[in-house]
Amino acid sequence: MLVLICCAQPAAKSDKAKLISRMARMGQPMLPVITSHRSPATEAEVVVVVVVVAVAAAAAAAVVIVVVIIVVIVGLVIIALASAAAG
């Protein structure tokens, strides 16, 4: 909803407060209302979350190791090419 107010004179503070109050009553609440409560996590759910996090961490570590190996190989190739060009 877009509300435009054009006035020759600035509105009094009480008029502004009334307008803001009316707009707030017309609108919806700022935060969503929680209607249902979630039951506490079971032990199986906690185990699944821990396993997923552990697998994700292991995968991230593996990616880092692969990237380091590639950087080392590329560096060695550059050094070999530079020494072959110089010699």
Helices and strands as residue ranges (DSSP letters): H 13-26, H 43-86
